Amino acid sequence: MILEVAILNIKEGLSAEFEINFKKAESIISSMKGYISHELKKCIEEDDKYILLVNWETIEDHEIGFRQSDEYQEWKALLHHFYEPFPTVEHYK
């Protein structure tokens, strides 16, 4: 199992809208091959900061299966315009 970790810094004042869009995006990621589970946690100290944790069966399920899919384009359209700066994504085993 691989853990994907992303720190999400949301543009100031857009957290409520981000959370609404994330609820829509959850069905996309959870339908992908190799997806196991995910958690989105809101930072206590900083209002517009989150951590996204996604468990995948393999790194390829994330990097190839998800990121190179048509579904990823929908995910991107829902969420990527909220990030500033764009998050670094790391994988852990």
Secondary structure, DSSP 4 states (H G I P E B T S, - for coil): -EEEEEEEEBPTT-HHHHHHHHHHHHHHHHTSTTEEEEEEEE-SS-TTEEEEEEEES-HHIIIIIITTSHHHHHHHHHHGGGBSSPPPEEEE-
